[in-house]
């Protein structure tokens, strides 16, 4: 199992948004960095743990844990 750090902005998609979803899942899209995209496509496997990081928050930091499905 691997551990990943995923960044999101709370005003774009927050952990509350994910928890409010019926299945509590989302698709991570809009990745412009090729290396990050390749890690997501080739490295992430079902069951891997993800730290959800809000970078544009007061204070910035990890706000939750998710799992790759």
C-alpha positions in Angstrom: 0.0 0.0 0.0 1.2 3.5 -0.8 0.3 6.9 0.7 -0.4 9.9 -1.4 -1.0 13.7 -0.8 -3.7 15.3 -2.9 -4.2 19.0 -2.9 -7.5 20.8 -3.3 -9.0 24.2 -2.6 -11.8 24.3 -0.1 -13.8 26.7 -2.2 -13.5 24.4 -5.3 -14.0 20.9 -3.7 -13.8 20.4 0.0 -13.8 17.3 2.2 -17.4 18.3 3.2 -18.3 18.1 -0.5 -16.9 14.6 -0.8 -18.7 13.5 2.4 -22.0 15.0 1.2 -21.8 12.9 -2.1 -24.0 9.8 -2.1 -21.1 7.4 -2.7 -18.5 9.6 -1.0 -16.4 9.4 -4.1 -15.1 11.9 -6.7 -13.0 11.9 -9.9 -9.8 13.9 -9.6 -9.5 15.9 -12.8 -7.9 19.0 -14.2 -4.4 17.8 -13.5 -2.0 20.0 -15.6 1.3 18.5 -14.3 2.3 15.5 -16.4 4.3 13.9 -13.6 1.4 14.2 -11.2 -1.0 12.8 -13.8 1.4 9.8 -14.4 1.6 9.1 -10.7 -2.2 9.1 -10.5 -2.6 6.9 -13.6 0.3 4.5 -13.1 1.0 4.6 -9.4 -2.2 4.8 -7.5 -3.9 1.5 -6.7 -7.2 0.5 -5.0 -6.7 0.6 -1.3 -3.9 3.2 -1.3 -4.5 5.9 1.4 -4.7 9.6 0.4 -4.1 12.6 2.6 -6.4 15.5 1.5 -4.6 18.8 1.8 -6.3 22.2 1.6 -3.6 24.7 0.5 -5.7 27.9 0.3 -7.2 27.7 3.8 -6.5 29.4 7.1 -4.5 27.5 8.3 -3.5 25.3 5.3 -3.1 21.6 6.1 -4.3 18.1 5.9 -8.0 18.0 6.6 -8.9 14.4 6.0 -8.0 10.9 4.8 -9.4 9.1 1.8 -8.9 5.8 0.0 -8.3 5.2 -3.7 -11.2 3.2 -5.2 
